[in-house]
Amino acid sequence: MSDDIEYDEIPVSRIRNFSIIAHVDHGKSTLADRLLEMTGTIAKHSGNKQVLDSLQVEKERGITVKAQTASLIYQHAGHHYLLNLIDTPGHVDFSNEVSRSLAACNGVILLVDANQGVQAQTVANYHLARSKQLVIVPVLNKIDLKNARPEAVCNELLTLFDIDPDEVLKVSAKQGTGCDEVLASIVNRLPAPDANRDANFRALIFDSWFDKYRGALNLIYVRDGEVSTGQEIVSCHSGKAYEVKSLALLRPDERKVDRLVAGQVGLLGCNMRTSKESQIGDTLYLKKHKSCVPLPGFKPQQPMVFAGVYPPDQTQHPVLKSAIEKLVLNDSAVTVTPDSSPALGQGWRLGFLGLLHLDVFSQRLQQEYDAEPVLTAPSVTYKIKLKGTKAMAAHGGNEIVHISNPALLPDRTMVEEYYEPYVLGTIIAPTDCVGAIIGLCVERRAVQKTSINIDNDRIMTTYLMPLNEIVLDFHDQLKSLSSGYASFDYEDHGYVETNIVRMDVLLNGQMVDELCTITHTSKAQSHARELVLKLKELIPRQMVQIAIQAVVGGKVLARETIKAYRKDVTAKLYGGDVTRRMKLLKQQAEGKKKMRSIANI
């Protein structure tokens, strides 16, 4: 229907760039599907489920990981409008995908589930959109459910965000009820982009991914001027020049165009070899204009969780290396530094935004690149203030050092103060399980800051908590305590002074670097117990006895022993003197002792 429309003829006043923000599972991708169908972008048939979730991991887990884009043509009051929908993920770990999607938007649809109500991620995304001064259109989804409570949820929106209940649109994305009003209110309520077609060309890169035949492809928002294929463009960040090879609109599949004009969102291919060159948040301009003022980008998120990634054996190293490099092209938030370990060989230390991010990354490595990585336990970055010139000289003359690998933690004698990262966590939970949740938070060294009753059934609390405590299994425990009803979201709070120690693990007196961890002094004893018991289960019995010890600063906090396999050397005896028995057992013990001195685990 809309193929014969000249996209670049649509004036800026009839373009709307918007995105849908919501908590996980509140129906963002389904609403996106309906909007695509209603504007004739995709054909109506039952196979359209989460059209914009293209990764295998997204389909399996039912979550959106990569932000996707689609351009829709909508007829309203006799005119064609170009609506650019930028789909965003809802999970806390992918909030950098959300913030960079919003960099190209002028307004957002805040989607709330009429049954579950406002969740922690809704609150976080709302504040993110407000901080960017975007127009917010509140929409209630899933009103067709029999236990939907639209009035109650409208009151929650009023209590938490001061949103007038009359402004809230009520829709069912699954059945398509009320979706017309959503499109109409996008046109009527959202402002047109602040774009100037007569100025010099400037465009913001807000996403990029890697295509094995065309190199890095950039998703750009054209702010000023226009760009055509064959022109030379320059990146503000690196100063490199490229020839524009291809331009396309995403509807959601690529539709080739010859030029993109201000206000449009499109895909630009220009022979970028690696994604290192395509910096997200970078500004592009035409070479003939010599220079440009960079557009305000957005601050890239700092990784919070670190883990070592190693190949199963060193022959797989090149395969895993190219797989990680290609995935990092798509995911600019992952940081990579080479690392090596005596037990696992050459590998990398990767930084992630959170645990789900780490999980999804390793799943994508396996599914898309057939790599089988070995992951070490996740850890966080500690900040350490050193004392004494000798200690500083050993760390490159810096007084403050950042350590994410426990094996590199400097000795207590060299350190003046330790700092660990804290986060401000928001938990929204039913009132009847608040007691159990407070218990969990206190056990994780969290301090409660505020508590607000949303309505009679739910309460919103905020906590200051150490990132180290929530990195492993906090989310799982929170969900199991609240039967899955609690939602959790966190934002960075900076570093706080703390008291930490390094716990080493010795196997028969030999230190194993890979197993050492950093833990808080108050938790050292219980952590040591858990660790040695776990290792006792995992390490198979050998022909020799193995002593597993958890040590902090030379003091053994916990020990378990794995007994050796023993042959029954006295089976052939029948009667006779006891000294014969003792002699055989003594010989066996001596043999085991000799074996133990040369054995390695």
N, C-alpha and C positions, 0 to 999 in steps of 0.2 A: 504493500500500500504506500509505503513512504520512500520507495527507492528513487522516485523521480524528483524528490525535493532536493534542491541545492542547499546543502547544509551551511555552506559559507555565506548564503544570502540571508539567513535568519539574523535579524539585528540583535545586538547585545541585550536590548530591553526584553527580548523574548527568550532569553536563555536562563535556566535555573540550574545551579550546581548544588546538589544536596546529598546527604548521606543518612543512613538509618542507624541509630545507635540504640542498644538495648543490652540487657543481661543475657547470658547464655540461654538458649532454648526459649526465648520469648517470641520467636517467629520472624526474625529479620529476613532470613533467606526466603521464607515462604511468601512474605509480603513483596519482596523483590520480584519473585516469580510472577505474582498476580499483576504487578505494575507492568512487567514486561509483556504479559499476555494482553492486558487491556489496551496497551498502546500499539498492539500489532507487531511488536518486536520479535516475539516468538509465536509459533502457531499454538492454538489451544488444544492440548490433548493431555491425557492423564500422565504421560511420561515426564512432564515437567516437574521434577522434584529437585529443589535446590540447584537451579541451573548455574548459579554463580559459584557454587562450591565444586571446583574442578579437581582438586587433589584427591587421591585415593584415601589418604588419612582423614580428609574432611568428611568424605561420604561415610567412612566406617564409624567415626566417632560422633558424627552429626554435629560437628562444630565448624565454624569458619576460622581458618588460620591466616590465609592471605587476603588482603583487601582486594576486591575485584571491582570492575567498572563496567557500566553499560550506558549507552546514549539512547534515549527514547524520544520519539517524535509524538507530541500530544496535540490534538486539535481542541482549541478552546476559544469560544466566542469568534469563530470564523478565522482564527489565525493558527499557524503551526508554531508550537513551542518546542524548543530543544531542551529536554531535561537530562542532565547527566547524573546518573545514580552511582554513588561510590559506596559499594557494600563494605561494611567493616566487621571485624571479629568482635565478639562480646566478652571473650575471656580475659581475665585480669592480666595474664602474661603477655597478651598481644596488644596492650594499650598503646604501644608505640605505633602499631599499624593504624589504630584509631586516630592518634594525634596527627599522623601525616596525611590521613585521608581528609581530616578536617581542614588541613592547610589549603585545600583547593575548593572548599565549600563556602556557601554563603548562608546556609541554614541546615538544620537537621530535623529528622523525624525522631522524636523520643518515643520508643515503642515500649509499652508496659503490658505484661500479661494480666488479663482481667481476673485470672484465678489466683496467681501467685502474688500479684501486687508488686510493689517497689522492692527491688533486691539491691544488694551491695554494689554490684557493677553499674546498675542504673544510676545510683547516686554519684559514683565516680565519673561516669561518662557525662552526666548532666553538668557537673562542675567544670569538666574539661571544655564542654561546648560553651558554657557561660564565660569562661576565662578567655575564649577567643571571640567574644561578642557576636555569637551566631544567633539567628532567629530560631526559636524552638517551637515545633509543632507537636503537641502531645497527642499520642494515639493509643487507645486501648485495643489490644488484640485478643482474639479467642473469646469473643462475647457469646459465641454459639455453644460454649461448654455449659453443661447443666449446672455446674457449681461455680460459674463465673460470678464475681461480685463487683460489677462496674461502679456502683455508688460508693462503696467502701474504698475502692482503689482511687476514685476521684478525690475523696477526702484525704487519702494519704498524700496524693500529689499536692493538694492544697497545704497540708501540714508541713511537708518537707521542702517543697520548692515554690510555694506561693502561686501555684498555677490555678487559674479560675476554672472551676468544673465545666462552665459553659463552653470553654474553648476546646475541650477534649473531644476528639473524634472517636467514635466507637465502631470498630470494624471486626470482621472475621476474615483473615487473610486466606484461610483454607477454603472457605466457601465463596470468597470474593465479595461479601456483603460490605457496603460502605467504602469500597476502595476508590470509587469515583470521586468521593469527597476528598480523599487524600490527595489525588492528583490535582483537583481544583484548588485545594488550599495551598499546595506547593506553588501553583502559579500566582494565587492571590496574596498569600502571606509572605512568601520569601522574596527578598530583594534580588534584582538582577546583579550579575557580577560586576565588580568595579573594574571594567576593562576599557582600554582605549585602542581602537583599531587604527588610528592614524599615527600613533607613536611608533618608536623603534621597537622591533621585536624583542620581547622578553618572555621566558617561560620557566615555570617551576617544575623540577622533576619531583614527583611525589611517590613514585614507586618504580621499581625496575625488576625485570626477571631475565633469565638467560635462556636463549634459544640456541640449540647446538648448531644450527645452520646460519643464523643471522647475528650471533653474538648477543650483547646485552641490549634488550629493548627497554626504552624508557616510556613511562606513562607521564605525560606532561599536561600542565594546565597553562594554556596560553594567556598571559596577563595583558600584554600589549602587542600591537602590530600583527603581522602574519608571517607564516613560514611556508615555503613550497619545496617540493622535492628538487634535489640538485643544488640547493643553496648551501653555502658553507656556514656552519655554526661553531661557536666557541663556548667552552665551559668556563664560567667565572672562577670556579674552584681550582681547576688544574691548568687552565689557560690553553688546553689542547683544542685543535680545530678538527672538525669532522665534516664530511659531506652527507647531507640528508639523503638516505637511500629510499626510505619508504615512510609514508604517513598513513595512518588508518584510524577510523573510528571504531570503537568496540560496541557491537550491537548484538549481543555480547560477543559474537564471533567477529573477526576482523573484517572491516569493509574498507577497501583502499580508497583514499581520496588524494587529490593533487595538492591541496593546501589546507592549512588549519589557520583559523583567524581568532582574534582575541575573544575570550569568553569560553572557548571550546576546550574540551578535554580529549586528548587523543594519544595514539601510540606512535612513537618516533623511533625508527631504526636507522643507525648511522655508523655501522661497523665498529662499535666499541668492542674491543677484544675481551675485556674482563669487566667484572662489575666494580672493581676497584676504581675504574675510571668514571663509572656513573654513580656519583655521590647523591644520595637522596637528600633533597633540600637544596640542591645546587640550582643555579640560574643559568639558562642558556641564552646567548644573544647571537646576532648575525655578525660574521667576520668583518663585513664592510663598515660596521658602525664603530669599530675600534675598541670601545669600552662600554660598560653599563654599570648601573647601580644594582647590586644584587637584591633580589626580593627577600623579604624577611622569611627565612626558612623556619625550622623548628629545631629544638635541641634534641640531638639523638639521645636515646636512653642509654644509661650506663648498665652494663650487665650486672646482675645481682648474685647469680649462682654460677659456680665454676665446677667443671668436672673434667677429668682426664679421659681422652679417647685414644685407644690403641688398637692396632690391627691384631687379629687373632694370632698371626705369625708374621715375621718380617717380610715374607715374600708378598704379602697382601698390601704392604705399605704404599706403593705407588697407586694402587686401585683406590684405596681409602682416601689418599691425598687428593686425587682428582675429584672424587665424589664430594668430599668436604668443600673443596674450592667451588664446585658448581652450585652446591646448596647455599653457600655463603653469598653467592651472587644474588640469590633470591631473598636472602634474609640478612639485611644489613646490620641487624642488631647483634648478631653473633660475633664475638671476637675470637681470633685464633692466634695462639702462640705455640711454637714448637716446644716439645718437652720430651725428656727421656727418662726411663726408669730402668734400674738394673734387672728387674724381673720381667717387665713387659716390653722392653726395647724402646725404639723410637716411636713417638706419638705426638699428640697435641693436647694443649690445655685450652678448652673452649669456655667462653663466658656466655651465659644465657640470662634471659630476663626472669625466668622462673622455672618451676619444675615441669609444668605442662609443656613449656617451650622446649625443655631438654628432652622430654619424652617424645614429643612430636618430631623433633629433629632426628633423634636416633631411629624412629619408625620410618621417617622419609628416607634416611640413608639406606635402610634395609629394603624398602619397597621400590624406590625409584632407581637405586644404583646397585642393588644386590650386594651391598657391603655388609659385613658382619662385625660391627665395632665392639670392642670391650670397653665398658664405661666404668670409671672409678666412682666412689661415693661422692655426691655433690658437696661442695663447701662454699663458704662465702669469703669475701675479702676483708682482712683486718688491717687497721691502720696502726702503725707502731712508731712511738717516739723514742729514739735512741738516746743514750747518754754516754758521754766520753768520746774523745776524738778518735780513739782506736776503733770503736764500734762503727762510728760514722764512716771512717776511711774504708772499712771492710764492705760497706754498702754504698760505695760510690760517692762518699762525701755528703750524703743527704741525712738530715736529722729525722725526717719523716719517711718511713717506707711503707709500701702496701704489700701485704703477703696474702696470696690465696692458696698457696700450696703448703700444707702443714709441715712438710719436711724442711722448709726453708725458714721456719720461725726462729728468730734469734734467741739466744739464751737469756734467761731471766736477769742475769747480772748485767747484761748490756742495755736493758730496757728501762726507760723511765716510766712510760705509761703505755698501756694497751687500749685501743679503741675498737669497738665492734659496730657494724651497721645496724641501725634500728629502723623499724618501719611503723607507720601509723596504720593500724588495721581497723577496718570497719566490719562489724559483725551484725547482721540482721537475723534474728532468730525468734521462734515462738517463745512466749513467756514461760511455758512450763519446762523448758529445758535450759533456762538461763543458769540455774545452779550448777549443773554439770559443766556448762561451758566456762563459767567463771573458774571452776576448779581446774579445768584443762589449761586455761590461760595463766593462772597463778603458777601452775606446775611448770609452765614454759617461761617463767620469769617476766610475765607481762604486767603492765601497770594500767589500770583503768583510768581513762581520761573523762569521758562523758557517757551519759546514758539517756536516751529519749524514748518515750513510749510512742510508737507510731499509731497504734490503735489498741483495743483491748487485748488483742492476741499476740502482737509482735512488738519487739523492743529493738532499738538500734543502739549498740554500744561501740565506743572507739577505745582502742588499746594502743599503748606504746609497747612494742614487743621486739626482741632481738630477732633479726632475720635468720640467724643460725638455728633458732628453735623451730621456726615454721618451715624451714627448707625441706625437711625430710618427710614427715607424714602428718603435719598439723591439719592440713585440709581434709585428709581421709578421716582422721579421728573426729574432727568437728562434724563432718557429715554423718558419721555413724552415731555420735551422741545425740544428734537432733533428727535422726531418721531421714536425713537428706533435706530437711527443711531450712537449715541455716545457710546463709550465703556469706561469703567472706571476700574482702577486697583489701589491697594494701597499697600504700604509696610510700616513697622513700622519705626518711626523716633525718638522714645524716648519721654521723658517728657519735657514739656515747662512750665515755670512759668505762672500762670493765676490767675484770680480773680473769685472765685465761691461762691455761696451761696446755702444753703439748703432751699427749698420751702416746707413748710408744708401745709397740707390741713386740715381745721377744718370743721366738720359737727356739727352744733349747739354747737360750742365751744369745741367739743371733737376732739382730734387729731387722725388722721388715719395714722398709720405708713406705710401701704402698698402704700398709694398714694403719699408719699413725694418723691421729686425728687431733683437732684442736677442740678443747671443751672448756666450759666454765668451771671454776674451782668448786663451786657448790655442787656441781653435777658429776665431778670426776669419779667418785667412788661408785655410784650407781651405774654410770656409763661403763666403767671398767668391768663390772660384774657382767653386764649384758653382753659386752663385746667378747669376753673370753668364753662365755657359755655358747654364744653363737658360733664362734670359731671351733669349739669342741664338736658341735654338730656337723660343721661343714668339712673339716679336715678329715680325710679317711685314715683309718688305723694303719700303722706301718709295722715293719718288723722291729722297730725300736720304739722306746717310750718317747713321747713328745710332751714337753712342758710348755704350756702357753701362759705367758705372763703379761699383764698390763702394767706399765711402769710410768710414773710421773716423777721426773727429776731424780732418778736413782732409787725411788721408793716403790716397791711392788705393791700395787693396790689390790690385785686379784690374780688368782692362779687356778688353772685347771690342768689336769694331766690326762693325756690320751694313752691308755695302757698299750703295750706292745702285743703283737700276736705271739703266742707261745706254743711250741710243740710240746705234747705230753711226753717228756723224755723218760718218765718213770713207768711207762705202760708195760715195758717188757719185764719188770721186776715182779717176782711172786715170792713173798716172804723174804727171808734173808735179813741181814743186819741193816739197821737204819743208816749206818755210815755210807753204804752203797748209794742209797737214795740221796743223801746230802752231797755226795761227790758229784753225781750227775747234775743236780740242780746248780751246784757251784760252777760247774763247767759251762752250763747254759748261761748263767748270769755273767760270767767272764766274756763269753762270746757276744752277748748283747751289749756289754760295756764297750768292747772293741768296735762293734758295729756302730754304736752311737757316736763314737769319736770320729768316724769317717763319713757317717751318713749325712745327707742334706735333704731338706724337705722341699 
